[in-house]
Amino acid sequence: MNQPHTKIVIVGGGISGLAAAYYLEKEAEQKNLAVHITVVEKEAELGGKIATQRQDGCIFEGGPESFVTRKPEAWELCQALGLQDRLVGTTRPGKNYVLHNGRPAIVPDGPATFFSTPLLSAGGKLRLLKEPFVKPRANPSDESLGSFLRRRLGDEMVDHVVKPAIGSVYLGDVDAMSVQVSFGRFAEMERAHGSVVKGMFALMKEKRAERKASGEARPPKKPSFATLQGGLMELIETLAQQIEGEILRDTAVSHLSHTPTSAQPYTLSLSNGRSLQADLVVLATPTFVMADLLEDVVETAVISQLRDIPYNPVTTVNVAFNRSEIVEPFDGFGVVVPENEQSQLLAIEGMSAKFPHRAPEDQFVLRAFVGGQSSPELADLPEAELISLVRQELANIFGISAQPTQIHIQRWQPANPQPPVGHLAMIAEIERKLAAQLPQLYLTGAGLRGQGIPDCIRQSRALVEQIMTDLQSTTESLPA
């Protein structure tokens, strides 16, 4: 007797949903489980916040532009997909800057720049050097990222360097954001070693000991950041090609219903008039979309919790120039903007400085961030006003008055989730309630346990392991 296929519907065709589909198919094949997967994406293009535009030799990224390799999940997925020869890493240490009195000041990366930096007063530098001797917090519960960093590093370091840097990534307020979600590794270092610095040294020592015990040579050093030759959309395109199940683009789920007594208890009504029956559903969407989909099938408290997770808007503006018209092309990876500066930008990234393949040799590309929690209204500026604002800021900061050769604008409304203090405990509570009320309905995505590309892949891989365990238990309970 042939094993019946488990019909799985994944709502959301971003990196979380596609990674879930890919790993579900791989794991099901290894465990000899028959599955049929359908991915439903409301936009015409897959990728979610990954949005690459290739134009006239330039590669513009509207969303994330690379991934960190310290978290291995994205690097490993690229390898598994056969993209190892397409990976491009940063080839030099990154120079990172903070806007200080209207001009970029380099972030200290060693003793020489630390003691000479204008970003910190003598007292601020002394306070930072005290980090290994600051007593850890006795209460192990979650706290805001700002609270954690101020305890460990001091107010000056947080306000002048860390806060603008983190704000340009998360687009939110470090004093409201959960440390467990955003920088859980540092919080764990404090718990285990009493200090972030001591924790980092302990981690390096542990890795050296592991290599020595195994007799392995030191592995080749990976670049700090990596992307793909064709942009990050190449990862999405390759995932879509290798997923054997059905992928529906430009199709929204208009309604989700649950009939516990049905053989396939979930019914998803689609915007194209079609409906899908499913044994198992994965929601890989922003949390407010999860709330909309679950509105008729779960208690109101869960809906409110999902809907109340804050998101902030942002608009990215890629601007290309003729290199010959730039007197001193910016050679840094980025400039972040503290709140006390006059600039209306959140940050500027040196897109072609970080990865030269993103532009022809005669072109130079910068990317500006506008909006965020501090100025959400700027993310909605009309195009002409937005371009004028960005060009004026680039002129003020870098002295660039040249006419752009290309401009690419990407609006995200909303953009990044802002997980508040207590977020992980709340997500765990939501998942417990869903498991009790809606068996075989699962959540994954940036709004849950981390929003970087590796974090999204990690969450989807962990979810697949859970689903495989649940499916095997269900299969074993079926009569022979």
C-alpha positions in Angstrom: 0.0 0.0 0.0 1.4 3.3 -1.1 1.9 5.9 1.6 -0.5 8.9 1.1 1.2 12.2 0.4 1.1 14.8 3.2 -0.2 18.0 1.5 1.7 21.0 2.9 1.0 24.6 2.0 3.6 27.3 2.8 2.3 30.8 2.8 5.1 33.3 1.9 7.8 33.0 -0.7 10.5 34.9 1.0 13.7 33.3 2.2 12.0 31.8 5.2 9.2 30.1 3.2 11.5 28.9 0.4 14.1 27.6 2.8 11.3 25.7 4.7 10.1 24.2 1.4 13.6 23.2 0.3 14.6 21.6 3.6 11.1 19.9 3.9 11.6 18.2 0.6 15.2 17.1 1.4 14.3 15.8 4.8 11.1 14.0 3.6 13.1 12.3 0.9 15.8 11.1 3.4 13.1 9.8 5.8 11.0 8.2 3.0 8.0 10.4 3.8 5.8 11.4 0.9 5.0 15.1 0.8 3.5 17.5 -1.7 4.4 21.1 -1.1 2.7 24.3 -2.5 4.3 27.7 -1.8 1.9 30.6 -2.1 3.4 34.1 -2.6 1.1 37.2 -3.0 3.7 39.2 -5.0 4.7 38.6 -8.6 8.3 38.2 -7.5 9.6 35.8 -4.9 12.1 36.9 -2.3 10.2 39.0 0.3 12.6 41.6 1.5 15.4 40.3 -0.8 15.0 42.5 -3.9 17.8 42.7 -6.5 17.6 44.9 -9.5 20.2 44.3 -12.3 20.5 47.3 -14.6 23.1 48.6 -17.1 25.9 46.6 -15.4 25.0 47.6 -11.9 23.5 45.4 -9.2 21.2 47.3 -6.9 19.9 45.7 -3.7 16.7 47.1 -2.4 16.7 45.0 0.8 19.5 43.1 2.5 22.7 43.4 0.4 24.8 40.6 2.0 24.8 38.1 4.9 27.2 37.6 7.7 29.2 34.4 7.5 29.7 34.1 11.3 26.2 32.6 11.3 26.8 29.7 9.0 23.2 29.0 7.7 23.2 31.2 4.6 26.7 30.2 3.6 25.8 26.5 4.0 22.6 26.8 2.0 24.5 28.4 -0.9 26.9 25.5 -0.8 24.1 22.9 -0.7 22.5 24.6 -3.7 25.7 24.4 -5.7 26.3 28.2 -5.5 29.8 27.9 -4.0 31.5 29.3 -7.1 29.0 32.2 -7.2 29.8 33.4 -3.7 31.6 36.7 -3.4 33.1 37.7 -0.1 34.5 41.0 1.2 38.1 41.1 0.2 39.4 43.6 2.8 38.6 44.6 6.3 35.6 47.0 6.3 36.0 50.6 7.2 32.9 51.7 9.1 32.1 55.3 9.9 29.9 57.3 12.1 28.7 60.8 11.1 30.3 63.2 13.5 29.8 67.0 13.2 28.6 66.4 9.6 31.7 64.4 8.5 32.4 60.6 8.5 34.6 59.6 11.5 36.0 56.1 11.4 34.8 53.6 14.0 37.8 52.4 16.1 39.1 49.0 15.0 42.3 48.9 17.0 44.3 50.7 19.7 45.5 53.5 17.5 42.1 54.5 16.2 40.5 53.9 19.6 42.7 56.3 21.5 42.5 59.0 18.7 38.8 58.7 17.8 36.7 61.9 18.3 33.6 59.8 18.8 34.3 59.2 22.5 35.6 61.5 25.3 38.4 60.3 27.5 35.7 59.3 30.1 33.8 57.3 27.4 37.0 55.5 26.4 37.8 54.6 30.0 34.3 53.4 30.6 34.5 51.1 27.6 37.8 49.6 28.8 36.1 48.7 32.1 33.8 46.2 30.4 35.6 43.0 31.5 35.2 44.2 35.1 31.5 45.2 35.1 29.5 42.8 37.2 26.9 40.8 35.2 23.2 41.4 35.8 21.8 39.0 38.4 18.4 38.7 36.8 18.5 36.4 33.8 15.3 37.6 32.3 15.1 39.6 29.0 16.0 43.3 28.9 16.3 45.9 26.3 19.3 45.9 24.0 20.0 49.5 25.1 19.9 48.5 28.8 22.3 45.6 28.2 24.8 47.7 26.1 24.7 50.7 28.5 25.6 48.4 31.4 28.4 46.7 29.5 29.8 49.6 27.4 28.6 52.9 28.8 26.2 55.5 27.5 28.7 57.3 25.2 29.6 54.2 23.3 26.0 53.3 22.9 24.7 56.7 21.9 27.6 57.7 19.6 28.5 54.4 17.9 26.4 51.4 18.7 22.9 52.9 18.7 23.2 54.5 15.2 24.8 51.3 13.8 22.1 49.0 15.2 19.4 51.5 14.3 20.5 51.5 10.7 20.0 47.7 10.6 16.9 47.2 12.8 15.5 50.7 12.1 14.3 50.9 15.7 15.0 52.0 19.2 17.7 50.0 21.0 16.2 51.0 24.3 13.0 49.2 23.5 14.3 46.2 21.5 14.8 42.7 23.1 18.5 41.8 23.6 17.6 38.1 23.5 16.4 38.4 19.9 18.8 41.0 18.5 22.0 40.1 20.3 21.3 36.9 22.2 24.9 35.7 21.8 26.3 38.6 23.8 23.7 38.2 26.5 24.7 34.5 26.8 28.4 35.5 27.0 27.6 37.7 30.0 25.7 34.9 31.6 28.4 32.3 31.0 31.5 34.4 31.5 30.5 37.5 33.3 31.6 39.8 30.4 31.3 40.1 26.6 35.0 40.5 26.2 35.8 37.5 28.4 33.1 35.5 26.4 34.7 36.3 23.1 38.2 35.2 24.3 36.6 32.0 25.8 35.0 31.3 22.4 38.3 31.7 20.6 40.1 29.5 23.1 37.3 26.8 22.8 37.6 26.7 19.0 41.4 26.4 19.2 41.1 23.5 21.6 38.5 21.7 19.4 40.8 22.0 16.4 43.8 20.7 18.4 41.8 17.8 19.8 40.6 16.8 16.4 43.9 17.3 14.7 42.3 19.5 12.1 44.3 22.3 10.5 43.0 25.8 10.9 40.1 26.2 8.3 40.4 28.8 5.6 39.2 32.1 6.9 35.8 33.0 5.5 35.0 36.6 4.6 33.0 38.6 7.2 30.2 39.2 4.6 29.2 37.4 1.5 26.8 37.9 -1.4 26.4 36.3 -4.8 27.7 37.4 -8.2 24.2 38.1 -9.4 23.0 39.6 -6.2 21.1 38.0 -3.4 18.1 37.3 -5.7 20.3 34.6 -7.1 19.8 32.6 -3.9 16.0 33.0 -4.2 16.0 32.1 -7.9 18.1 29.0 -7.3 15.9 27.9 -4.4 12.8 28.2 -6.6 14.4 26.2 -9.3 15.4 23.3 -7.0 12.0 23.1 -5.1 10.0 20.3 -6.8 6.7 21.4 -5.4 4.3 24.0 -6.8 5.1 27.7 -6.4 2.2 30.1 -6.9 3.2 33.7 -7.6 1.0 36.8 -7.6 -1.5 34.8 -5.5 -2.7 35.9 -2.0 -4.4 33.7 0.6 -7.7 35.5 1.3 -9.0 33.1 4.0 -7.8 30.2 6.1 -10.3 27.8 7.8 -9.8 24.8 10.0 -12.1 21.8 10.2 -10.6 19.4 12.7 -12.8 16.4 11.7 -11.7 16.6 8.0 -9.1 14.3 6.6 -7.3 17.5 5.4 -8.3 20.0 8.1 -7.0 23.2 6.5 -8.6 25.0 3.6 -6.9 28.1 2.1 -8.9 30.3 -0.2 -6.8 32.0 -2.8 -7.2 35.3 -4.7 -7.3 33.5 -8.0 -10.5 31.7 -7.0 -8.8 28.4 -6.3 -8.8 26.7 -2.9 -6.2 24.4 -1.4 -6.7 21.6 1.1 -3.8 20.9 3.4 -2.8 18.5 6.1 -0.2 20.9 7.3 0.3 24.7 6.9 3.4 26.9 7.4 2.9 30.6 7.7 6.2 32.3 6.6 4.9 35.9 6.5 5.2 39.1 8.6 3.5 38.6 11.9 0.7 41.1 11.1 -0.2 39.0 8.0 -0.1 35.9 10.3 -2.7 37.7 12.5 -4.9 38.4 9.5 -4.8 34.8 8.3 -5.5 33.3 11.8 -8.3 35.7 12.7 -11.1 33.2 12.3 -9.3 30.1 13.7 -7.5 31.0 16.9 -8.3 33.0 20.1 -8.2 36.8 20.0 -5.3 37.1 22.4 -2.9 35.3 19.9 -4.2 37.6 17.1 -3.5 40.7 19.2 0.0 39.5 20.2 1.0 38.9 16.6 -0.5 42.1 15.3 1.1 44.3 18.1 4.7 43.4 17.2 6.0 46.7 15.9 7.4 47.2 12.4 9.1 50.4 11.1 9.1 51.7 7.5 12.2 52.4 5.4 13.1 53.4 1.9 16.4 52.6 0.3 17.8 54.7 -2.5 20.7 53.3 -4.6 22.5 56.1 -6.5 25.2 55.4 -9.2 27.7 58.0 -10.4 30.4 58.2 -12.9 33.6 57.5 -10.9 35.5 60.1 -12.8 33.2 62.8 -11.5 33.7 62.0 -7.9 36.8 63.7 -6.4 37.2 61.3 -3.5 35.0 58.2 -3.8 34.0 56.9 -0.4 36.0 53.8 0.4 34.1 52.6 3.5 31.4 50.0 3.9 29.1 52.4 5.5 28.3 55.6 7.5 25.7 55.5 10.3 24.0 58.7 11.5 23.4 59.4 15.2 20.2 61.2 16.2 22.1 64.3 17.3 23.4 64.9 13.7 21.6 67.2 11.4 21.3 64.7 8.6 17.9 63.2 7.7 19.4 59.9 6.6 19.6 56.8 8.8 22.8 55.5 7.1 24.7 55.3 3.8 26.3 52.2 2.4 29.3 52.0 0.1 27.7 49.4 -2.2 30.5 49.1 -4.8 33.2 49.8 -2.3 32.1 46.7 -0.3 31.6 44.5 -3.4 33.3 46.0 -6.5 31.5 43.6 -8.8 28.3 45.5 -8.2 29.2 48.2 -10.6 31.4 48.6 -13.7 34.9 50.0 -13.0 33.8 53.5 -14.2 30.8 53.6 -11.9 30.4 54.2 -8.1 27.3 53.2 -6.1 26.1 54.4 -2.7 22.9 53.5 -1.0 21.0 55.7 1.4 18.4 54.7 4.1 15.5 57.0 4.8 12.7 56.6 7.4 12.9 54.2 10.3 11.4 54.8 13.7 12.9 58.3 14.0 11.5 59.7 10.8 8.9 57.4 9.4 7.2 60.1 7.3 10.4 60.5 5.2 10.0 56.9 3.9 6.8 58.1 2.1 8.2 61.2 0.4 7.3 61.6 -3.3 10.0 60.3 -5.6 11.3 63.8 -6.7 11.5 65.0 -3.1 13.2 61.8 -1.9 15.8 62.0 -4.6 16.4 65.7 -3.9 16.9 65.0 -0.2 19.3 62.1 -0.8 21.4 64.1 -3.3 21.6 67.0 -0.9 22.7 64.8 1.9 25.4 63.1 -0.3 26.6 66.6 -1.2 26.8 67.7 2.4 28.5 64.6 3.7 30.8 63.6 0.7 30.9 66.7 -1.4 29.2 64.9 -4.3 27.5 67.2 -6.7 27.7 65.0 -9.8 24.6 64.0 -11.7 23.6 60.4 -11.0 23.7 58.0 -13.8 21.1 55.7 -12.3 18.8 55.7 -9.3 16.9 52.8 -7.8 14.3 53.3 -5.1 12.8 50.5 -2.9 10.1 51.3 -0.4 9.3 49.0 2.5 6.1 49.8 4.3 6.5 48.3 6.8 10.0 47.0 6.8 11.8 45.4 9.8 10.2 43.9 12.9 11.1 45.5 16.3 11.0 42.7 18.8 10.2 44.2 22.3 11.5 43.0 25.7 9.9 39.6 26.4 9.4 38.8 22.8 10.8 35.3 22.8 8.6 34.3 25.7 5.6 35.7 23.9 6.4 33.8 20.7 6.8 30.5 22.7 3.4 31.1 24.3 1.8 31.7 20.9 3.3 28.5 19.6 2.1 26.5 22.5 -1.5 27.8 22.0 -1.3 27.1 18.3 -0.1 23.6 18.9 -3.1 22.9 21.1 -5.7 24.6 19.0 -4.3 24.2 15.4 -2.3 21.0 15.2 0.2 21.0 12.3 0.0 24.7 11.7 3.5 26.3 12.2 5.1 29.7 12.1 8.5 30.9 10.8 10.0 34.2 9.7 11.8 37.3 10.6 9.2 38.5 13.1 9.8 35.5 15.4 13.4 34.8 16.4 15.7 37.0 14.3 15.5 38.9 11.0 18.9 38.4 9.2 19.1 36.0 6.3 21.0 33.4 8.3 18.5 33.8 11.2 15.5 33.2 8.9 17.2 30.1 7.4 18.1 28.8 10.9 14.5 29.2 12.1 13.1 27.4 9.0 15.6 24.5 9.4 14.7 24.1 13.0 11.0 24.2 12.1 11.5 21.5 9.5 13.1 19.2 12.1 10.1 19.7 14.3 7.7 19.0 11.4 9.6 15.8 10.5 9.3 14.6 14.1 5.6 15.3 14.1 5.0 13.7 10.7 7.0 10.6 11.6 4.9 10.3 14.8 1.7 10.6 12.8 2.9 8.0 10.2 3.9 5.5 12.9 0.5 5.8 14.5 -1.4 4.9 11.3 -2.7 1.3 11.0 -0.5 -1.0 8.9 
